[in-house]
Amino acid sequence: MLDHHALIHEQIVAKLAQAVADVQRVLSGGSVKPDNVKGLMALSDVDGALVVGASLEADSCLKLVHHDRL
């Protein structure tokens, strides 16, 4: 899995400052689903997820919310 989030973090450091990158939050917003949320949340530069379609079904939404328990 390509870690585009790390690239975003690197660009914040390069264009602004490390201090800004340390407090800036990066969300994953592309096709976050129960089967990939655990891997996305394990990436060091991902602070959260913007979930749309997968949150529309209760079972799927619960799996996303409790990804750390799966």
N, C-alpha and C positions, 0 to 999 in steps of 0.2 A: 504494500500500500504506500503510495507516495504521500509524504507528509507535507502537504501544501501549507499547513499551519506553521511549521517551522520556518518556511520561506517567508511567510507574512511576518512572523516574529523578527526574523533577520532584517527585513526591510524597515520595520519600525526602529530597530536599533540603528541601522545605517542612516536613515533619514531624519530621525528625531534624537533619540538618546536611549541608552540602556535603562535609565531611570523611568522613562516613559514606557518602554517595553515591559518592565517589571510590574507595572500596575495596569497595563492595557489588557483587557480580556479578549480572547479569540474564541469565537463560537464556530462549530462545524455546522454547516447548513445544507449540505448536499446529500440527499437520500439517506437520512438517518433512520435506521430501521432496527428492530430487535436483534436481527442477526449480525449487525455490524457495530452497534452502539458500544459494546464492551471494548472492542479494539480502538475505536475512535477516542473513547474517554481515557484509554491507557496512554495515548500520545502525550508527551510532556508539554506540548504547546497548545493543547486544547483545554479550554476552561469550561466548556458547556456545549450544548447542542440546540439548534433551532429546528424544531420538529414540526412538520406540517401534516402530511398525509397519514403517517404511521400513528399519529395521536388520535385519529378519528374512531378507532375501534378500541373498546375498553381493554381487552386482553393485550393487544399490542402496546397500548399506552402504559399499562402496568409493567410490562416487560422493559420498556424504556426507562421508566422511573426507577425501577429496582434492578437495573443492569448490573450493579455491583454485587448482587446476591445470586446471580445466575451461575 
